[in-house]
Amino acid sequence: MNQAALSRPLQRLLAGLPEADREAVAALITQVQHALADHTPPAEIAAHLSARMPLPPAVTGVLIEALAHLAHPDMPAVLQIAFGDSSDKARQKALKKALHHLKTQGVAIAPEFTRPTGAAIVRPMAGTSAAKAYMSRIEGNGSRLLAIHLPGAGQSFNLLVALANDVEGLLDAYAVPMNNREVKIYLEQVKADIPGDLAVVDPAFALGVLEESFQIDPDQGEAAILYRQVRPLLHSRLGSQDWPDIQSFLPPLLDATPPQEELTQLILEDDFFNWTPSPTEIEPWVEKLAQAKDSPLHLTPEQQEARMKDIIQSACQALYPPEERRRLSRRLLHMTYYLDQTGRPHLARLAQAAGMDVARERSPLEPESPFLISLFLLPIQLAARMAAEKESEGTQPQGRIITEF
């Protein structure tokens, strides 16, 4: 940081600080100067300052005094939002002195900024409890819609909507200023337009999901660029680390091994139907199953069943390697939260059991995950059913179809 770029009064003010603190304060002052010049809303500038706290009390006092040298109409609001909610007497004294200095430079000070009080001079920004967040179901490709509502005046946005993908990162995002009524109407329209439901979720959890998607590719795409811009305010309102783990939102699981037919029923639900592998992915394995079924070898029914099971097990291992299983497990547990929040506890427990089971390490001789087997077999079974219907109608089905397992 080139401290020579600061005015001489500011240089003299910072001269008594240790070198590291002097650099930090000088950098913050320059950043605030640029933000004011760019007409950045006071709340966002204050959020940027708050994200870099706490500084030592003496350094914070110097920072407040230094910021008062920036004679800008928005500076009183920046100071109040960033530092006005502290009950620390030294900070309040520094704030009062800073406001007086701004006034002597011709900056208008709102009356509520100067009323005497032992706590905050003005009402601080709304806290985490005022924020709300919403999440759609997770699609088979790992995408979900997330919306975070931050009520409050003086912000560049109140509603952030993003399409987050756990493989590709943030695919789309936009942030808009809206009042509470407008947000309610907008979210009702979103709920009507998207597949599935829009679940109310913990705001810090939603932010954690956004952060993970953002970190996949933080330097590419318009969505990542926008998110980087709104990130300071999100962190100021919801925290900047230690986002809650999904397990903290889930109840203890009493039945960790539900029957496979129940897991198959879970996959038949609309919320999971597009999780199955594509026809291209399963085509080689359908061929192997057909060859095993039509084998000229004289096998007993038990031997043929064992052979088919081996092929299914090999297919699951090929389609779902360890990294994909961890990703699938995470999706299932997040969907558990979604299902609980949308009033479907039975399906939630099935998803929770499947999520924990998919992530479990298995020995080579241990049976495959029932959920993965169901994912693999469902499209084959549906194709067989369609083939049987066409055959009954006198239409010749295309391709190899397995009708029995």
N, C-alpha and C positions, 0 to 999 in steps of 0.2 A: 504494500500500500504506500503510495507516494503522499506522505503527510504534507509536503510542501504545497500540494494542491489546495489545502485548507486555508482559510483566511488567517491572518496573523493573530487576531484575538482567540481563535480556536486553537491554533498552535500553542499559544501561551497557556491556555486552559489545560491542554493535555500534557504539557511538559512535565508536570509533577508525577505522572503515572509511570509505573514500570513499563519497559519497552513492549512486552507482550500485550498488556492491557491497552497501551496507547495505540498499538496497531489495530486491535479489535474495535476500539471505540471509533477510531478514524475511519475504519472500513464501514461501520454501521452508519456514521454520519453521511458519508459519500453515497451509500445505498439509498438512504432516506432522501437526500437531495435529488437523486435521479428519479426516484419514485414520485416525488412531488412535482417534478418537472413533467413527468409523463401523465399527470392527473390521476394517479392511482388512488382509489378510495382510502380514506383514513383508516378504516377498519383493517384493510389488507396490510397497510404499512405497519400498523400496530401489531398485527399478527406476526409479521416478519420479525419485529423487535422482540415480541414475547417468546418466539421460538428460540431465541438466542440467550434467554435468561436461564438460570440466574447468574448474574455477575456479582462479584463482591460488592457489599453495600456502598463502599466508598467509590468504586468504579461506576456503579449505577447512578450515584449522585452526580458525578462528573458528566456522564452520558446525558442525563436529563438537562443539566445546565448547558451542555454543548448544543443539544437539539433546539434550545430556546434561541440560539443565534440564527436559526433558519426562519427568517421572517416571512412566513407563508400563511395564508388564511386557514389552511387545513391543519396547521401545526398544533393549535390548542386541542383539537379533537384527537389527533394522533397521541399526544401526551396523555390525555385523559383516559383513552381506551387502553393504552399500554400500561400505564402506571397508576391510574386513579383508583383501582380496586384494592390497593394495599393499605393495611392498617399500620404499617411501619411509619413512625413519626418522622424519622429522618427523610424518608422518601416523600412523605406528604409536604414536608417543609421545602424540599428541593423542587417539588412540583409547583407549589405556590409561588416560589421565587421565579421559576421559569415562566409561569403565566404572567407575572408582573413584568418581566423583562420583555416578553412578546408585546405586551400592551404598550410599553414605552417606545417600541419600534413601530407603533401604528397598527398592530394587528388587533382586530376586533375579538373580544373575549365574550362568549355567551354568558349571561348572568348565572346560569346554573353551574358554570365551571368555577366560579369564585365563591360560592356559598360556603360558609364554614361548616365543617363536619369532622368527626373523629375517624370516619372510615372513608369510603369512596366519595370523591367529590361529585362524580356523576355515576349513573347506573352503568355497571360494567356490561360487556357483551354477554349475551345469553350463554349459559353454560351447556355442558354436554346433555343435561336432562332435557333441554329444549329441542335438541336435534332429533330427527327421525330418519329412519332408513328402511328401504324396501328391497326385496330380492325376488327375481323370477325363478322358475325352475331352471335346472342345469340341462342343457341340451346334450345330445350324444357326442357332439364335437367339443364339448367343454365350455361352451359359451353360456353366459347368463347376463341378465340386465340388473343393474344396481342403481338405486336412486338415493341420494342423501339430501335431506331438506334441512337447511340451516336458517331458521327464522331470525330476523334482525334487520335493522335499518343501517344504511351507510355501507353496505357491502356491494361488491361488483356482481355477486350472484347469491341466490338463495337456494337454488335447486341444481344439483349436479346429477346428470344421468349418464351412465357409461355402460358399454357392452364389453365385458371382461371375459377373456378366454385364458384357460390355464395352460395352453400350449403356445399360443401366438402373442399373448399380451393384451393390451388395450386395443380394441378394434375400432371403437367409436366413442366419442364423449362430447358433451356440450354442457355449458353452465349458463344459466339464465337468471336474471332478477325477477322475482315473482312475490306477490303477497300471499298470505296463507290461503285465501280463498282461491286464488289462481292455481296454486300448487295442488289443492284438493281436486279441482276440476280436471287439471292436467293428468294427475295420477289415476283418476277414475277412467279417463279415456285410454290411458296406457293399459290399464287392467282389462278393459274391454277388447283391446286390439291384440294383446299377446296371447300365445297359447299357455294354458295353465292359469295359475293365479299369481298374485303379487303379495308376497308375505312380508309382514312387518318384522324386521330383524334389529338386533342391537347395532346402533350406529358405529361403535368401535369395531365390531365384527365386520361390517360392510367395508369400513375403511381398510381393515387388514387385508381383505380380499382384493380390493383395488390396488393396494401397495404391492401385493405379490404379483399381480398381473403387470403392473407398471414396471417392476424390476426385471421382468422377462426380457423387455426390450425398451429401456428407458429413453433411448436417443432417436427412435425412429417413429414416424407417423404423426399426423396432426393430433390424434387423441392423446398421445404421450406429451406432446408440446403443451396442449391445453391443461392436462392434468398437472404438469410441472408448475403452471401459473397459479392454479387454484390450491395447490398442495399446502402452502403456508397457512392459509386460513383454515383448511381442514385439520391440520395438525394442531393449530391453536385451539380449536373448539373441541376436538375429539382425542387429542394426544398424539404423540409422534413415535411411540414405540410400545412394546409389550401389549400388542393387541390380543384380545382373549382367544384362547384355543377353542376349537369347535367342541371338544369334550366337555367344556364348562357349561354348555347349553343343553347337554343331553342327559337323560336320566340313566341310572344304572340299568344294565341289560340283564334281564332274568333268564331269557331263553336265547342262548347264543347259537343254537343249531336248529332253526326251524326246518320243517320238511321241505324237500325240493319242490313239491307241488305248490307250496305257498310262495316260494321264491319265483316260480314260473308265473304265478298269478301277479306278483309284483311287477314283473317285466311286461305283462300284458296291460298294465295301467298306462294311460296316455302319457304320463310324465316320464315314463322309461322306455316307451315303445321304440324311440329312435336311437336307443343305446346299442342295439344289436349290430354286429359287423355287417359290412356291405356284401352284396352278392359276389363281387370280385374277390373279396378276402376269403370267403368260405368256399368258392368254387373248387379249388384243388382238393379240399377235404371232402366235399360232396362226392367227388370222383373216387377218392379212396374208399369212402363208405360204400359206394355202389359196387366197386370191384370186390370188396370184402363180402358183400351180400351175394354177389353172383359168382363167387369163387368156385372153381371146379373141384376144389379139395372137399373131401367128405369129412365135414366137421360136425360134431355133435352140437345141439342148440346151445349148450353151455360154452363150448369152445368158440362158436361164432359170436356169441354175446360178449365174451371176454375180448375177442379181436376187435369188435366194434368199440368197446370201451377204451381199448388202447389207442385207437385212432382218435377218438374224441378227446382223450387226455392229451395226446400229442398236439392236436389242433389248438386246444386251450393254452398249452405252453407256448406255442408259436405265436398265437394271436395276442397273448397277454404276457409279455416278458415282465421282469420285476419292476422296471420303472413304470410301465403302463398299469401294473397292478396297484402300485402306490398311488398313482393318479386317480385310478378308478375308486380306490378305497376312500380317498379324500372327497371325491364327488358324492359318493354314497352317504358319507357322514354329513356333508353339507346339505344333501337332499333330506336327510333325517330331520335336520333343524327346520327345513322348509316345510316338510310334511307335518311336523308338530305344530308349526305356526299357522298352518292352514287347516287345522282341525282333523287330521287323519292319523291318530296315534298308532293304530294297528299297522298301517303301511310303514309308518316311521320306524317301528321296532324291527320290521323285516329288513328295511334298508340299513338300519344300524347293525343288525346281525350280519348282513351280507358285507357291509363295509369293513367290519372287524375281521371277518373270516377271509376276505380277499387278500388282506395285507399280511395274513399269518404265513410264516415260512412252513413249507411242507417237505417231508422226506420224499425221496423218489417213489417209494411204495405207497405213499398215502393218497387216498382218493382226492380228486380235483375239487376245487370250490364248486358247490352246487349252483351258485349264482352264475359263475362263468360258463358252466355246462349249459345252463338254461339260456344264457345269452347266445351261445353258439348254436344250440339246437332249435331255438324258436323260429328263425327264418326258414330253416330246412323243413320244419314241421308245417309251417304255413304254406310253403311251396307244395308240399305233399298233399295238403288238404285241397289246394287250388287245382292240383293235377287230378285228384280224384273227382272233383266237381266237373272239370272239363271232360273227363272220360265218361262220366255218367250222362253228359250232354252230347256225347259223340264227337268231341273235339280232341284232336291229338295233342297232348302236352309237348312242349319243347324242352330239350336238354335231359340230363340225367336226374331222376327224381327218386328219392329214398322214401318209401312209405312205411317202413317198420324199423324199429330200433330194438 
